[in-house]
Amino acid sequence: MITAIILINADRHLINGIADELAGMEAISEVFSVSGQYDLIAIVRVPRNDDLAALVTDHLLKIDGIEKTNTLLAFKAYSRHDLEAMFGI
């Protein structure tokens, strides 16, 4: 399972709608509205790199109001939660 964190700058008038649209995508497990340099953070969990590439280069481009993204690829999870069991297929 590949985990990525997508940091999103968005048109401030469209943040709620963008967050709802992102939350409805199967590959996105969580969306956070945050303070600071970014407006939204999306947590992505996909089985393959190609799935992440399609999400970022195809699906996010079609969402009006997303102005900029920064995608971070997670190497290792340091957590007390068994994420693989929670999101395993």
N, C-alpha and C positions, 0 to 999 in steps of 0.2 A: 504494500500500500504506500503510495506517495502522498505526502502531506506538503502543502504549500500555504503560505500566508500572502494574501494579496492586499496591499495597502492602496487605498483608493482616494483620489481627490475628485470631488463631484461638485456640480452646480448646487449651491446650498439650498436653492428652492426645490430641488428634486430629490434630496437625500432620502426621504422616507419612501418614495416610490421606487428608487433604485434599490434600497435595502430590501424591500418586499420582493422585487423581481429576483434579486440575487438569492434570497432565502428560498425561493421556489425552485432553484436549480438543483438537480439531483447531486451533482458533484460538490456542492457547497454545503457544508454541515452547519456552519454558524456564520452569522453576520453581526458585527458590532458597530454601533455608532460611537465614535470616540472623540475626545478633545485632542488638541495639538495640531501637528503638521498635516495629518490626514483626517478625512471625514468618516470613512468606513474601513473596516477590516473584515475580509472574508477568509474563512478557514476552508481550504479545499482538501478533499481526500479522494484520490482517484487511483485506479489500479495500475495505470501506465503513463509514462511521460507524454505519449501522443494525446492522451485524454486531457492532460493539463495544457498542452500546446493548443489544442482545439478550443478549449474553454477561453483561454486568454486571447488568442488571435482571431477567433471567429465569434464566439458568443458575447464576450464583453464589449467588443467593438459595436455591436448592434444596440447597446443600451444607451439611449439618449441621456445626456447629463454627466456621464463619466468623462472627466477631463484628462486624467492621468492615472496610471497604475504603476506600482512597483511590486514585482513578484519575488518572494523569498522562498527558496526551496529548503525544507527542513531535512537535516541529515539524520538526526537522532532525537527521540523524544525522552525527556527526563520527567517522568510523571508517575504518580502512584496509581493512576488509572490504567487499566489494560485497554488502551484504545483499539488495538487490533481486534479484541473480542467484541468491543462495542460496535465497530464499523466493519467487521469481517463479513464476507459474503458466504 
